[in-house]
Amino acid sequence: MKINKSGARFSAIVGIGEKIKKLSKETGEEYLYLNRGVNSVCNIDLKEVIEEIDFNSPALQVYPQNSGMDELKRAINQEFFGNHASIDNLTVTAGSMGGLDLISQILDVEKIWLPVFYWGAYGHISTIRKVENEMYDSFDDLKEDIPSLRDAAVVICDPNNPLGNKYEDEQILALIRALNDAGVIVIFDSPYRRVFSDNNDTMFQDLMNLPNVIIIESFSKSVGLSGQRLGFIHSVNKEFNDEFRLRLLYSCNGVNAFAQLLVHQLLISEKGKKAVREFKEKTTTDIRKNIDFLKEKKLLAGEFYQNSEPTGIFVIINKSEEKLFQHHIGSVSLSFFTRTRKEEASRYARICVSVPHNDFVRFLSPLTTSAD
């Protein structure tokens, strides 16, 4: 049969994971999976939360509302926007990747600008949807290039994947406001932010009324539910929202009802809030310990954090993917996350620091005494 090939390829992370699983099974030896992009310090404890969900309710057993359940959107409004947004501007998505795919289909732009080190899915989605990409090196470069960006969209991811670097909020807000005022579309994708903050965070409130800003969020990282594939987008542009929901309807006819009910309970019930709070406390404690360990042992690639802080669930280490693999550590070469700086990036690896601290130290300690 004849098919239209996308030109995209499967993630290198998937391939690395399969390779490690195969070797571990064949040899019986233990590996540390730092190639993955999920919080693995602990699982969120859902036992008490699940008890509050009625599995026989019509809300669970019929098609969900196309834009998402109103009660969930009201909870999102309260949690992320201080109850200052309109639920008419919120749409529930099948994770952030599903949202990003629909955004790339809808925006009528010449190209989408990505950071020079970027999450690979941005590029693959653009390839599938036949949208050209351009790269920017820094926020300062973006600000200087504003006149040439008016027919484009810009992705801002902070904390960044793969670098895990976090800039000051005021710096980010000033840049986004300047881009918005110049008519440049900004896609603000920050799925790691809420791992480290709570509903006192006002970033989304500061962005929500900007007409050229699309906020996209996911519950995969902030509450550890990547398997449920749930997120949301916010835009004040009615035409964009109408088209987004139309394509969502004919893509999946609504987003998984159980995932919506589960996240709703996590956001509004006392048991749910407790589960989220404990998950975040355990996760962020070990992340910070792991980053401090890397700094202390001079394994963190500090050159990537000159004007920012390593804050996300990923960091860059000054060892190669091959070197880490020799020590039974899974990672992803930084060269997979760039198109323009591959040779330089091949000397580094991206690792996930959201794993138990004791395991992290046990596997990485030998690197501090081994020769490159």
N, C-alpha and C positions, 0 to 999 in steps of 0.2 A: 504494500500500500504506500501511497505518497503521503509524506508528512512534512509539516513545517518545523524545521529544527530551530531551537531557540538560540543556539550558539553559547549558552551558559554551560557550566560544568558543576559537578557535585563539590561540596565544600571539602577543602583539604583536611579540616578538622575531623570530618566523618571518616576519611580514609586513614588518618593517623590512629583514631580510636579503634577502628577495626583491626589494624595491624597489631596494636598493643594487646587487644583481647585475644587474638590468635596466638601470639607468642606466649602470653600468660597461660593460656590453656595447654599449649604444647609443652612448656617447660615447667609449669607449676610455680614459677617465680612471681613475686609481687611487683606490681608497677604502681606508680602514683600518677593518676590521670589529671595532669594540669593542663592538658590540651582542651578540656571541655569548658563550656561557657555557662555553667550552672552553679548556683550556690550549693556547696557540698559539705559545709561544716556540720550541718544537721538538717533533717527534714522538719517542715512545719508540722506540728502535732494537731491533727484534724479530728481526733476521736470525739471530743465533746462538741465540736462544731457540726459534725455530720448528724449528730443526734437531733439537731434543731431543724433539719430539712425534711419536709414532707415529700417522700418519693411518690406518693399517690396523687399529688396535687396536679391540677390541669396546667399550672405554670411550668411543670417539669415535663409533662407528657404531650404537649401540643407544640406547634411551631411558635418560637419566640417572636416578640415584636421585631420588626426588621431593623430598626435603629438601636435596639437593645431594650431591655426591661426598664420601665420608668423608675421603679424602685431602686434599681442598681444605679441608674444615671443620677438620681437624687443623692445616693450615697457617695458617688464619685464627686459630685458637685460639692458636697459638704467636706469630704476628705481632702480633695486636691485644690479646690477653688474657694474655700471658706464660705460656701453657699452664695457666692456672688455671681456665678455664671448662670446661664440658662440651659436647661437640659435639652432645649431645641438645638443647641449648638454642639451637643455631645452625641457621638455614635460609637456603639460598642463594636469591637473588631475581633477577628479570630487571631489574637496575638498582634504584636507590632508588625511582624513581617507581612501579614495579610493586609494590614493597613497601609504599609509602605508600597506594596504592590498596586493597590487601588489608587493611591496618590500619584504614582508614576504614570498610570494610565490616563488620569484625568487632567493633570496640569498641561497646559498648552505652552510649553517653554522650549527654547532652543537646546538647552542643556541643563544638567543638574551638577552643581559644584559640590565636590566631596573633599574632606581633608586628605592631605597627602598620605597619611596612614589612616585607613578606613576599614570598617567592617565589610568583609567580602560580599555579603548579601546585597549591599547597596549597589555594587557594580553589577552583580549577576541579574538583579531585578531590572536595572537599566538596560542591560543587554537583551533580556527577554522582551522588554517593552519598547526596544529600539529608541532609547533616549540617550543622547550623547552625554558623556561625563567630562568634566574638567576638574583639575585638582588645585587646591589652595594650600599654601605652606603654613600660614598662621592667620590669626584674627586680624593682625595689622595689615597683612596683604589684602584680606577681604575688604577692609575699610577703604584702602587706597584704590581698590578696583571697582568700587560701587558704580561708577558711571558705565562700566562695561557689563554690569550684571542685570540690567533692567529687563532683559528678555530671558532670564534664567531663574532657577531656584537654587537655594543653598541649604545643605544639610549641616546642622550644628548638633553634635553629639557630645555632651559633657555630663559626667566624666566620659572620656573617649574610650571607645573600643577600636583598636587594641591597646592603646598606650595606658589607659587608666588615669590620665592626667586631668586634674580639675582646676579650672580657672575661677577667679573671683566672680561672684554673681553680678556685681555692678559692671564689671568689664563685659560680661556676656550680654547683659541687658542693654548697655549702651550701643553695642554693635548691632544687636537685633533691632533696636529702635531705629538706628540709622538706615539699616537695610530696608526695613518696613516703610519708612518715610520716603525712601527713594523708589518705592514700588517693586522692590525685590521680594520674591516669595521666600520665606524661611520655613524649613521643616525642622522643628525642634524635637529631637529624638533623644530622650534622656532616661532610658530604662533602669539605670543603675543608681540614679539620684536618690530615690526613695528607700533604697536599702539603708542609707545613712541618715535619713531625716524622717520627720513625721508631719502631721497636719499643721505644724507651725511654719512650715516652709511656704513662702508666698510667691515663689517663682512663677507658677502657673497663673496666679492672680495678676501678676505684673505683666504677663504676656497676653492675657485672654481677650483684650479688647483691640489688639493690633490687627487690622484687617488683612494683612498679608502674611500672617503667621499661622501655621498649622502645628498644633501640639499633638504629638503621638506618644502614647504611654503603654506600658505592658505590666501585667502582674506576674510575669515569669520570674523576674529577679526580686522584686520588692517583697513578695510574700512566698517565694519559692515554688510557684505553681506553673513552671514551664510546660508541664504535661497537659494542662487544661487549655492552653492556647487562648488566652483572653487578654484584651487590651481595650484601648479607646482612643479616639481622636477628638480634637476640639478645633472648631473653626467658626468664625462669625460670618463667613461668606455663605449666604443661603444657596446660591447657585452651585457652589462646590459641594455643600452638604447634600443637596438634592441628588446630584449626579453620583456622589459617593454611595448613597443609600440605594440608588437604582442598581448600580453595579454590584453592590453587596447582595441585593435580593437575588439577582440572577447568577451570582457566583456560588452562594451557599444557602440562600433562603433563610437567613438569620443565623445567629451565633449560638453555639451549644448552650442549652438552657441550664443544664446542671452546673456548668462552670460559672454562669451568671449568678445562680442562686448561692453557690458556695462563696464566691467573692463578696456577694452582698452580705452574707452572714459575717465574713471576716471584717467587713468595714463597719457594720452597725451593731452587732451583738457584743455583749461583754466577754463572752467566751471567745468569740472571734478576735476581738481586739487583743485579748490576753495572748492568744496563740501567735498573732503577728508580732506583738511586742517581744515575746520570749524568743521567737525565731530571729528577729533582728538583733537582739542583744547578743545572743550566742554567735551569730554569724559575724557581726561587725567586730566583736572582741577578737576573734581569731584572725580576721582579715588584718586588723591593725597590728597584732602581734607578728604576723607573717611578714608584713611590709617592714616593720621595725627590724626583724631578723635579717632581711635582705640588706637593709641599710647598714646594719652593724657589721655584717660579713662582707660588705662591699660587693655584693652581687647585683644590686639594683643598678640599672643603666641610668645613672643620674643625669646624663646629657639630655635626656628626653623630658626632664622636669625642672628646667632652669627657671621658668616663670610660672610654674604650676606645682600642684601637689599630687603625688600618687594616691588616689583616693578610691578608685573603682574596684571591681572584682578582678581586674587584670592589671599586670604590670609588665614591663620589659626588663629582662634579665640579660646581663652581659656575657651570656654563654649561648652557644648555638644550639639549635634543635638536636643536632647529632650528638653534641657533648652531653646534653641532658639525657638523651636516650641511652647512652652508655651507662648511665647511673639509674636506669629503669624509671626515668621521669618522662612522661608524655608532655609535649609542648608543641607550639606551632611557630615555625620560623617567621620572623617579622617580615621577611620578603614576600610572604603570601598576602600581606595587607597593604601593599603599595605597588604602583605601576612605574613610578619614576625613580625610586631609590633602592632598587632591588639588591644591587651589589653590596652597598653599605648595610642594608637591613639583614642580609644573610648571616651577619656576625652575631645577631641577637635573636632571642626567642620571646614570644609572648607566653606567659604562664597565668593560670588562674590561681589567685591567692585565697579564694574562698573554700578552703579545705581545713580539716582539723590541724591545729597548730603542732601537735606532737608528731603527726605523720609528716608534716611539712619539714620540720627540723630534722627528723630522722633521715629523710631522703636527701635533703639539700646540704646537710652538714659536710658530707664527703667532698662536695665541690669546693669548699673553702680551703682544702689542703691539696687538691689535685691540680696538676699542671694542665694548661690549655692545650 
